[in-house]
Amino acid sequence: MDLTNQMPIATKSSKIDISLEKNTESISKKFSNFIKKGDAIFFYGEIGVGKTTFIKHLINNLQKKNKLKITEVPSPTFNIVNEYKINEIVINHYDLFKIKDPKELYNIGIFEDNSEMVTLVEWPEIISNKPKKIIELYFSYEDDFQRRNLEIFSEHRKEIIDEFK
């Protein structure tokens, strides 16, 4: 039987406990080792569950690894996008929470050629045509908001999933 034309199966990590910020920082640091140009990473989850905190640690760790000044990494809720340059890597951090009409996405550059940058997107639910090569991070609450978890999904970056199982 020829399996070459079958759709890839999305693989996912186990649930990762990120209830403590030090856990979020540690997982984000480990995750940063896999980041490369062309990555599109989507962050799902309720307000306050840890998406922006994860991204802050991710960007700050990349800055440390490249011996750059650590910068503030605020949520781009009002700006829609914040850009960070880490040596030869440009990171665009989008927050689509305030976007109500998918047509607005074309005005903010999210669909431009992203092969030379890393694209981080909070609140990506409004995007109907997702890139094929995507890493999705799902943040969730448990136990009446006392615990937080993270699950990572990807069809094309199996090495990331394997690292977090």
N, C-alpha and C positions, 0 to 999 in steps of 0.2 A: 504494500500500500504506500503510495507517494504522499508524504506529509508536508512537502515543501510549500504548498500554497495555503496551508491552514493559518488562521489568525493566531497571533501570539496570545498566550494566556497571561492575563495580568497576575503578577505575583505580589504578595503582600508580606510585610513583616509581622511579627507577633506584636501584641499590644505592648507598648513601652510606657512605663510609668514616668510621667514628668510632673508629678505633683509638687515636688520641690524645685525651686529655680536652679539649684545646683545640678539637678538631674537634667533639666532642660539645657543648661549650659554644656554639660558633658556630652549629651546626645548631639547637640548642634555642632560642637567641636569635632566630633567623630564624623558627622555628616559632611562637614566642610572639606574633609579630605577627598571626597568624591566629586566635588563641584568642578565643572569644566565649561569652557565656552560652548554656547549653543544649548545649554540646559534651560528648560522651562520647568519651573517648580511652582506648583499650585498648592496653596494653603487653605484648607477648609476648616471651619469650626466657628462656634459661637463667639460673641464678644467676650474678651477677657480670658479665653481658654489658653492663651500662650503663643499665638501665631507671631505677633510682633516681637515678643521676647526671644523666641527661637531665632528669628531673622536678625535681631540685634546681636546675639551671640555669634551667629554664623558670620556676619560681616566683620564684627570685631575680631574674631579668630583669624579670618583671612588677612585682615590688616596686620595683626601680630605676626603671623607667619611670614609676611612680606616686609616686616620691619618698618611699618608705616605707623603714623600717629593714629591712635584709637579715636574715632569720632563718635559723636552722638548719632544714634540711629532711631529717629522718631518715626511714628506711624505716618505714612503719607496720606492720611485721610482727607486733608484739605487740599494738598497739592496734587493728589492723585498719583504722582510718581516722584520718587527720590532717586538720584543717580549717584553711584559710588564708583570711583576709579581705583582699582587695586592693581598697580603696575599695568600689565597689558590687558587686564580683565575689567570690563565695564559691567557693573551690576545695576540693573533697573529694578527698583522695588515699587510695585504698583499696589494700590489699595483701591479696589473697585466698589467699596461699600456704598458710596454716594451715586454711582452710575445706575440710572434707572432704565435707560434706553440703550440696547446693544449697539445702535448706530453711533453712539458717542465714543465707542471703543476705537473707531477708526481715526478719531481726532487726537488721540493721545499716544499714538505710535506703537501700541502693543502688538500690532500685526506686521510691523516692518521686519526686515531681515534681521533676525536675532542670532544668526550663526556665530557672530563674533562677540556675543555678550552673554551674560547670565540674566534670565528673567525670573523674578520672584513675584508672584501674584497672590495677594490676599483677596478673598471674596471672589473667586473666579466663576462662581455659579452662573453669572450672566453671559459667559462666553459659550456660544453654541458650537463653534467650529474650533475645537481644541487641537493643539498640535499633536501629531502622532507620537513624537518622542517627548514624553512628559513624565515628570515625577510628581506624584500627588501625596501630600501629607494631610492626614485627617486627625484633627485634634478633637477630643471629646471629654466631657465631664462624667463623673460617676459619683455615687454616694452623696447625693444632694450637694454637688459642687465641691466636695471635699477632696476629691481625687481627679487628676487629669491624666489622660492617656494620649498617645500618638501611635498611629499606624501609617506605614509608608507603602505606597503602591507604585509599581512601574512595570511596563511591558518590555522595555528595552535596556534597563539598567539593573539586571539581575544581581550584579555584584553588591549593589547597595542593599537590596533586600536580604541577601545572604548574610551580610554583615550585621543586620539588626534582627535576626531570627533568634 
